[in-house]
Amino acid sequence: MTAAAGARMDVTVSLLGLLARRLPFAVPSPKGFVALKEGGRAAVYAYLVGRPLDFAHLPAGPGIAAELGRALAALHNVDRALFDEAGLPSYDADTYRARRLSDLDRAAATGHVPTALLARWERSLEDVSLWRFAPTPTHGDLSGANVLAVFDDESDAATGRVRGVTGWEDAKVADPADDFAALVTTASPAAFDSVLEAYAHARVDRPDKNLERRARLAGELKLVSELLTAVGFADPGAVEACAAKLRTLDADISDDDRDDVPVVPTAPIPHSIPTVPVAAVDPDQLEVPSELPDATEGSWTAEHSETKEPSGTTENHEPADAGDDEPTAAKGPHEPPSRSAG
C-alpha cells in the first residue's frame, strides 16, 4: 500500500463514520484495522446484506427504481459540511467544468481521442449554461455493483429496497449528475425516468434542467478517465483497449447525434461481485478505533485499499442466500472476473 492509498483510505473511513447515521441505507462500517506484511494497514468492514443491482434490467415504476431515486436524493441532501469535515474534495460548478476540460486536453495530447469526439465534448464543456448546478455531496463512482438491494418477493424485482451502498473512494462535493452517469447510459429510458422522478420529489433542492444531459456526458467522459489512468500506469495494453472503445464510440455516433445530447452506444457490461475467501485475522492485531458506528449484521470481511489500476476494482460483498433464484434486477454470485485491461 502506498502512502497516498493509505491517506485516501483514512479519508474514506472518516466519511463513512459521518454518513452511517445520516442515510436511510447502510454504508461499509469500519470495525478496525490490521497490519499488512508489505506495509500499511487494511480496514476491516462489517458484512453488508444485499445483492448488487444490474441497471440494464432495472424495472421501471414505483419499486426498486423509485427506491434508488430516493436513496440518491438522501445522499445529495446531506449537508456538504460533512464532506468538508471528512477532508473530501469540493468543487464549484465553474471549477468542475474547468477540471473536465483539463482532463480532456490531457487525453487529446495522447493522440488516442478521435477528432469528432473531441470537438463534440469541447462544445458541451464550453457551454457555460449547461454547467449551472448547485455543488452536491456525491458518491462519485456509482454503478450497479455498488448498490446492494434486498427483495420482499424473490420473483419480483419491483419489490426491491436499497439496503446498502459501497465504493466511496471517489466521493466528493461536485456535480450531482455524476451519480446518474451509469444509470442514464445503462438503464432503459423508462427505468431512468422512474429513478429521476422519485429523486426530484425527494430532493430538498429542485434538480437543474440539464442534469440528464450532463449525466450522459459524464458517462462518455469515463472513457477519458480510463485512458488517462492507463497512460499513468504506462500500460500499453490498457491504453489500446481504451483507444479501441473511443474509436467504437466515435464510429457509432451518427452525424445527427454529434451536435445533440451525447449518447453512449456501447452495450452495458455486467458488473460482477467476486466472492473472495476471508483470511483469518488475529484479533490481537486489530487496532480498533475508540468510536465507531453500530455494526451492521453479518460476518466480517477484510478489504484492502489500493491505488486504482487501469482495469478498475470493486469492493467485495458476498450476496445473501446465494443459492436462491434471483429477481431480474439483482445479480447473484459470480466467479471472479479476469483482470482485463481497460
C-alpha positions as CSV (number, residue, x, y, z in Angstrom):
1,M,0.0,0.0,0.0
2,T,1.3,3.4,-0.9
3,A,1.2,6.4,1.4
4,A,-1.3,8.1,-0.9
5,A,-3.6,5.0,-0.8
6,G,-3.3,4.9,3.0
7,A,-4.3,8.6,3.3
8,R,-7.2,8.0,0.9
9,M,-8.4,5.1,3.0
10,D,-8.3,7.2,6.1
11,V,-10.4,10.0,4.5
12,T,-12.9,7.4,3.3
13,V,-13.2,5.8,6.7
14,S,-13.7,9.2,8.2
15,L,-16.5,9.9,5.7
16,L,-18.2,6.6,6.3
17,G,-18.3,7.2,10.0
18,L,-20.1,10.5,9.5
19,L,-22.6,9.1,6.9
20,A,-23.5,6.0,8.8
21,R,-26.2,7.6,10.9
22,R,-27.4,10.1,8.3
23,L,-28.5,7.9,5.4
24,P,-31.5,5.5,5.1
25,F,-29.3,2.8,3.8
26,A,-26.1,1.1,5.2
27,V,-22.6,2.1,4.2
28,P,-19.4,0.0,5.0
29,S,-18.8,0.2,8.7
30,P,-15.1,0.1,9.6
31,K,-14.7,-2.2,12.6
32,G,-10.9,-1.9,12.9
33,F,-7.6,-2.3,11.1
34,V,-5.0,-5.0,10.6
35,A,-1.3,-4.5,9.7
36,L,-0.2,-5.8,6.3
37,K,3.1,-7.7,5.8
38,E,4.0,-5.5,2.9
39,G,3.5,-2.3,5.0
40,G,0.5,-0.2,5.8
41,R,-2.8,-1.5,7.1
42,A,-6.2,-2.7,5.8
43,A,-9.6,-1.7,7.1
44,V,-11.9,-4.5,8.4
45,Y,-15.6,-3.9,7.5
46,A,-18.8,-5.5,8.6
47,Y,-20.6,-7.6,6.0
48,L,-23.4,-5.8,4.2
49,V,-26.6,-7.7,3.3
50,G,-27.9,-7.3,-0.2
51,R,-27.3,-8.1,-3.9
52,P,-25.8,-5.8,-6.5
53,L,-28.2,-4.4,-9.0
54,D,-28.0,-4.8,-12.7
55,F,-29.0,-1.4,-14.1
56,A,-29.6,-2.9,-17.5
57,H,-32.5,-4.9,-16.1
58,L,-33.8,-2.3,-13.7
59,P,-37.6,-2.3,-13.9
60,A,-39.5,1.0,-14.3
61,G,-42.2,2.0,-11.8
62,P,-42.6,2.6,-8.1
63,G,-40.4,-0.4,-7.0
64,I,-36.7,-0.6,-6.9
65,A,-36.2,2.2,-9.4
66,A,-38.1,4.7,-7.2
67,E,-36.2,3.3,-4.2
68,L,-32.9,4.1,-6.0
69,G,-34.0,7.6,-6.8
70,R,-34.9,8.3,-3.1
71,A,-31.6,6.8,-2.0
72,L,-29.7,9.1,-4.3
73,A,-31.8,12.1,-3.1
74,A,-30.9,11.2,0.5
75,L,-27.2,11.3,-0.3
76,H,-27.5,14.6,-2.3
77,N,-29.5,16.1,0.6
78,V,-26.7,15.5,3.1
79,D,-25.1,18.7,4.4
80,R,-21.9,19.3,2.3
81,A,-20.2,20.4,5.6
82,L,-19.9,16.7,6.4
83,F,-17.8,16.1,3.3
84,D,-15.7,19.1,4.2
85,E,-15.2,17.8,7.7
86,A,-14.0,14.5,6.3
87,G,-11.5,16.2,4.1
88,L,-13.2,15.3,0.8
89,P,-12.5,17.5,-2.4
90,S,-15.1,20.2,-3.1
91,Y,-15.7,21.9,-6.5
92,D,-18.0,24.7,-7.5
93,A,-19.6,24.4,-11.0
94,D,-17.1,26.5,-12.9
95,T,-14.1,24.9,-11.3
96,Y,-15.5,21.4,-12.0
97,R,-16.2,22.3,-15.7
98,A,-12.6,23.6,-16.0
99,R,-11.3,20.3,-14.4
100,R,-13.2,18.4,-17.0
101,L,-11.7,20.5,-19.8
102,S,-8.2,20.0,-18.4
103,D,-8.7,16.2,-18.4
104,L,-10.0,16.4,-22.0
105,D,-6.9,18.4,-23.0
106,R,-4.6,15.8,-21.4
107,A,-6.5,13.0,-23.2
108,A,-6.2,14.8,-26.5
109,A,-2.5,15.1,-26.1
110,T,-2.2,11.3,-26.1
111,G,-3.4,11.2,-29.7
112,H,-6.0,8.4,-28.9
113,V,-9.2,10.5,-28.9
114,P,-11.0,10.8,-32.3
115,T,-11.2,14.4,-33.5
116,A,-15.0,14.4,-33.8
117,L,-15.4,13.2,-30.2
118,L,-13.0,15.9,-29.0
119,A,-15.0,18.6,-30.8
120,R,-18.3,17.5,-29.5
121,W,-17.1,17.2,-25.9
122,E,-15.4,20.6,-26.1
123,R,-18.6,22.2,-27.3
124,S,-20.5,20.7,-24.3
125,L,-17.8,21.7,-21.8
126,E,-17.5,25.2,-23.2
127,D,-21.3,25.8,-23.0
128,V,-21.4,27.6,-19.6
129,S,-25.2,27.4,-19.5
130,L,-25.0,23.7,-19.3
131,W,-22.9,23.8,-16.1
132,R,-25.2,25.7,-13.8
133,F,-25.7,23.4,-10.9
134,A,-25.5,23.5,-7.1
135,P,-22.4,21.6,-5.8
136,T,-23.7,18.5,-4.0
137,P,-22.3,15.6,-1.9
138,T,-21.8,12.8,-4.4
139,H,-20.8,9.1,-4.4
140,G,-18.6,9.8,-7.4
141,D,-18.5,6.3,-9.0
142,L,-22.0,4.9,-8.6
143,S,-22.7,1.7,-10.6
144,G,-25.0,-1.3,-10.1
145,A,-22.1,-3.1,-8.5
146,N,-22.1,-0.6,-5.6
147,V,-25.9,-0.7,-4.9
148,L,-27.0,-3.6,-2.7
149,A,-30.7,-4.4,-2.7
150,V,-33.0,-6.9,-0.9
151,F,-36.4,-8.1,-2.2
152,D,-39.6,-8.9,-0.4
153,D,-40.6,-11.2,-3.2
154,E,-37.7,-13.1,-4.8
155,S,-39.6,-13.4,-8.0
156,D,-40.4,-9.7,-8.4
157,A,-37.6,-7.2,-8.8
158,A,-40.1,-4.4,-8.3
159,T,-40.3,-5.3,-4.6
160,G,-36.7,-4.4,-4.0
161,R,-35.3,-2.0,-1.5
162,V,-31.9,-0.3,-1.4
163,R,-30.1,-1.8,1.6
164,G,-26.6,-0.5,1.2
165,V,-24.1,1.4,-1.0
166,T,-20.4,0.7,-1.2
167,G,-17.4,2.0,-3.1
168,W,-17.0,5.5,-1.7
169,E,-13.4,6.1,-2.7
170,D,-14.3,8.8,-5.3
171,A,-16.8,10.7,-3.0
172,K,-16.6,14.5,-3.3
173,V,-18.7,17.6,-3.4
174,A,-19.3,18.2,-7.1
175,D,-21.9,17.7,-9.9
176,P,-24.9,15.6,-8.8
177,A,-25.2,14.4,-12.5
178,D,-22.1,12.2,-12.0
179,D,-24.1,9.8,-9.8
180,F,-26.6,9.3,-12.7
181,A,-23.9,8.6,-15.4
182,A,-24.1,4.8,-15.2
183,L,-27.9,4.8,-14.9
184,V,-28.6,7.0,-17.9
185,T,-26.2,5.0,-20.1
186,T,-27.3,1.6,-19.0
187,A,-30.9,1.6,-17.7
188,S,-33.9,1.7,-20.0
189,P,-35.3,5.2,-20.6
190,A,-38.5,4.3,-18.6
191,A,-36.4,3.0,-15.6
192,F,-34.2,6.1,-15.7
193,D,-37.3,8.3,-15.7
194,S,-38.7,6.4,-12.7
195,V,-35.4,7.0,-10.8
196,L,-35.3,10.7,-11.7
197,E,-39.0,11.3,-10.8
198,A,-38.6,9.8,-7.4
199,Y,-35.3,11.6,-7.0
200,A,-36.8,15.0,-7.8
201,H,-39.7,14.5,-5.4
202,A,-37.3,13.6,-2.5
203,R,-34.7,16.3,-3.1
204,V,-34.6,19.4,-0.9
205,D,-33.4,21.5,-3.9
206,R,-35.0,21.2,-7.3
207,P,-32.7,19.3,-9.8
208,D,-31.4,21.6,-12.5
209,K,-32.8,21.2,-16.0
210,N,-29.5,20.0,-17.6
211,L,-28.8,17.2,-15.1
212,E,-29.7,14.4,-17.5
213,R,-27.6,15.9,-20.3
214,R,-24.5,16.3,-18.1
215,A,-25.1,12.7,-16.8
216,R,-24.9,11.4,-20.4
217,L,-21.7,13.4,-21.0
218,A,-20.2,12.1,-17.7
219,G,-20.9,8.6,-18.9
220,E,-18.9,9.1,-22.1
221,L,-16.1,11.0,-20.3
222,K,-15.5,7.9,-18.2
223,L,-13.6,6.7,-21.2
224,V,-11.3,9.7,-20.9
225,S,-10.7,8.9,-17.2
226,E,-9.9,5.3,-18.1
227,L,-7.4,6.4,-20.8
228,L,-5.6,8.8,-18.5
229,T,-5.4,6.1,-15.8
230,A,-4.0,3.6,-18.3
231,V,-1.4,6.2,-19.5
232,G,-0.5,7.0,-15.9
233,F,0.2,3.3,-15.3
234,A,2.2,3.1,-18.5
235,D,0.2,0.0,-19.6
236,P,0.2,-0.2,-23.4
237,G,-2.5,-2.9,-23.5
238,A,-4.9,-0.9,-21.4
239,V,-4.2,2.2,-23.4
240,E,-5.0,0.4,-26.7
241,A,-8.2,-1.1,-25.1
242,C,-9.3,2.4,-24.2
243,A,-8.4,3.8,-27.6
244,A,-10.5,1.0,-29.2
245,K,-13.5,1.9,-27.1
246,L,-13.1,5.6,-28.1
247,R,-13.0,4.6,-31.8
248,T,-16.1,2.4,-31.4
249,L,-17.9,5.3,-29.7
250,D,-16.9,7.7,-32.5
251,A,-18.0,5.2,-35.2
252,D,-21.3,4.5,-33.7
253,I,-22.4,8.2,-33.4
254,S,-24.3,9.3,-36.4
255,D,-23.9,12.8,-37.9
256,D,-27.2,13.8,-36.5
257,D,-26.1,12.8,-33.0
258,R,-22.8,14.8,-33.0
259,D,-24.5,18.1,-32.2
260,D,-27.2,16.7,-30.0
261,V,-27.3,15.2,-26.5
262,P,-24.4,12.7,-26.1
263,V,-25.5,9.1,-26.1
264,V,-23.4,6.1,-25.2
265,P,-24.0,3.5,-27.9
266,T,-21.9,0.6,-26.4
267,A,-23.7,-2.3,-24.8
268,P,-23.7,-2.3,-21.0
269,I,-21.0,-4.5,-19.4
270,P,-22.4,-6.6,-16.5
271,H,-20.8,-5.8,-13.1
272,S,-19.6,-8.8,-11.2
273,I,-19.0,-9.1,-7.5
274,P,-16.4,-11.8,-7.0
275,T,-16.6,-13.9,-3.8
276,V,-13.3,-13.8,-2.0
277,P,-12.4,-16.0,0.9
278,V,-11.6,-14.0,4.1
279,A,-8.2,-14.8,5.6
280,A,-8.1,-15.4,9.3
281,V,-7.3,-12.3,11.3
282,D,-5.6,-12.4,14.7
283,P,-7.8,-10.3,17.0
284,D,-4.7,-9.1,18.8
285,Q,-3.5,-7.4,15.6
286,L,-6.6,-5.3,15.3
287,E,-6.4,-1.6,16.0
288,V,-9.9,-0.8,17.0
289,P,-11.0,2.9,16.9
290,S,-12.4,4.3,20.2
291,E,-15.7,5.4,18.5
292,L,-17.4,3.5,15.7
293,P,-20.9,3.3,14.2
294,D,-23.0,0.3,15.2
295,A,-22.0,-2.8,13.4
296,T,-24.1,-4.0,10.5
297,E,-25.4,-7.5,10.9
298,G,-23.5,-10.4,9.4
299,S,-19.9,-11.6,9.3
300,W,-16.7,-9.6,8.8
301,T,-14.8,-9.1,5.6
302,A,-11.4,-7.6,5.2
303,E,-10.9,-5.1,2.4
304,H,-7.6,-3.6,1.3
305,S,-7.4,0.0,0.0
306,E,-5.2,0.1,-3.1
307,T,-4.4,2.5,-5.8
308,K,-6.6,2.2,-8.9
309,E,-5.3,0.0,-11.7
310,P,-6.4,0.5,-15.3
311,S,-8.8,-2.3,-15.2
312,G,-10.6,-1.0,-12.1
313,T,-11.6,-2.7,-8.9
314,T,-14.7,-3.0,-6.9
315,E,-15.4,-3.8,-3.2
316,N,-16.2,-7.4,-2.5
317,H,-19.6,-8.4,-1.0
318,E,-21.0,-11.9,-0.9
319,P,-24.6,-12.0,-1.9
320,A,-27.1,-13.2,0.7
321,D,-28.7,-16.6,0.1
322,A,-26.6,-17.3,-3.0
323,G,-28.4,-20.4,-3.8
324,D,-31.8,-18.8,-4.2
325,D,-33.3,-17.7,-7.5
326,E,-32.7,-14.0,-8.2
327,P,-35.1,-11.3,-9.3
328,T,-34.3,-9.8,-12.7
329,A,-32.6,-6.7,-11.4
330,A,-30.4,-8.4,-8.9
331,K,-27.1,-10.1,-9.6
332,G,-26.2,-13.3,-7.9
333,P,-22.8,-14.8,-7.1
334,H,-20.2,-14.8,-9.9
335,E,-16.8,-16.2,-10.4
336,P,-14.0,-13.6,-10.0
337,P,-13.7,-11.7,-13.3
338,S,-10.4,-11.9,-15.2
339,R,-8.3,-8.8,-14.9
340,S,-8.7,-7.4,-18.4
341,A,-7.2,-4.1,-19.4
342,G,-9.3,-1.1,-19.9
